Amino acid sequence: MHPRWLSHKDLKDFIDPLQGAGLSALEFELDDRLDSWNESLLLIKAAVELGLELSFHAPFREPHSLVGFAGNLRGSLEQKFHPLLEIAETWARRTEKMSTLVVHAAVSQPPADPHTLVADTIAFLHWVIETFPHLRLALENNHPSIMGEIKVGVQRSEVLDIANNFPSASLGICWDMGHDYLRHQQDEPPPEWYSRITHVHLHDVDHNDNDHYPLVLGNVPYQPWLQKLEQVGMKGIVVLELKGERLKDWSKDQIREALVGSIKTIAREVIK
């Protein structure tokens, strides 16, 4: 959820048709460098007042990096992350319900040692679990590397290896199905993958590998994946994760139709 979606409407006017289609939760990115950040904080309160469940995405853009968290940068990085994660912790306490916090594994420019990035990620996850007891962590499979960056947590096996350092009650996996599709490997996930999923990010991808579209292109094979998650009893949230700039040339009617249609499509798969 971002204030730009509202187009001078209040949240209720924007949300009503989406709730009618099956929407029950909103996810907010915790990054005070995003435009309209103060308005985003107000939207969190409005969402709770409308009876919507909350989930949160930990900051992942500079200067909010995990690089060095297992080393001598930990103190300064904690100071950067703590005020933002405390927002999610506070709302989880107020609503008396655990809130999901999605986290990306560490990313760096070369030269960088992937093993060190894994250690940074594990150290960060331990700190969050210990410091924010009302947050339920979900480690997201990363977007494939671009521009030579060194990135861990792209392959499912990498995500599972990190997750296996924690009990499932403390850390689950956020399955970004669009990111998984971008790996260009159509292998079936192993049973242990499905068993650790507690959160889903879902979006479509165009023929140029631009992601975070509504579910209108038919490229990401989400239907059998969602059906399998339903079969194994996954109880988490499926988030339609979008980038507004993908829709900048669409009419308001096109956007509304795409959002409502996408949520209805998800609801048909997960609400039984």
C-alpha positions, 0 to 999 in steps of 0.5 A: 500500500502506498499513498499514491494509489489513492488519487485524492480519495480516502482509503475506504473509497479505494479499498471498498471494491477491493475488499468486495473482491476478497482483500483482507490485508495491506502490506506497508514498506518500512522506509522513511526515504520513500516519498509520502512517508508520513502519509504512509504512517497515517494509512497504517492507522486507517487500515487498522480502523477498517479492520484490515490485517497488517503486514510489513516489509523491512527496508532493503534499499540503501542505507538500510543494508545488512552488509556488515551486520555480523561484523563491526557495523552492527551497532550503526546498522541497528540504529538505522533499522530499529526505529522503522521496525519498531513501527511494525512492533508497535502496531502488532502490540496494538492489534494484539496480533503477530504481524509478518515482517518480510526480510531480504537477504544481504546484497552487495556490490563486488567484491563480496563474499557470499558466505559473509553475506549469509552470516550478515543475514543470519545475524540480522534475523537473530537480532530482529527475533530477539528485539521485536517479539511481536513480529513473525519473520518471513525471509523472501527469495531475492530477485535474481542478481543484476548489474554484477551485484552479489546477492544471496537468497535467490535460489530456493536452496539458499533460502532454505539453508538460511531458514534452517538456522531458525525454528519454523515458529520464529522464521518462515519463508516469503515466496515471491513467485514473480522472483522465482519465475525470473530464475527461468527454472521451472523446477517443482519446489521440494516438500520442505519449501512448501512446509516453510512458506508463511507469506507470499508475494504475487505479481506478474512479469512481462516479456522483458522480465519487468515484474510487479504487474497485476495478474493480467499477463499470464506468465507467472505460473502461480495457480498450481503453486497457490493450490499446493500451498492451500493443500498443505495448509498454509495460513499466511497472507498472499500479497499482490505486490505491485510497482505503481510505475508499471501502470503509469500509462494505464487509465483509472478504469484499467487499474481498477479492473486489474486490481479487482480482477487480480484479487478475485483471482487470488481469492478463488485459489486460497479461500475455500 
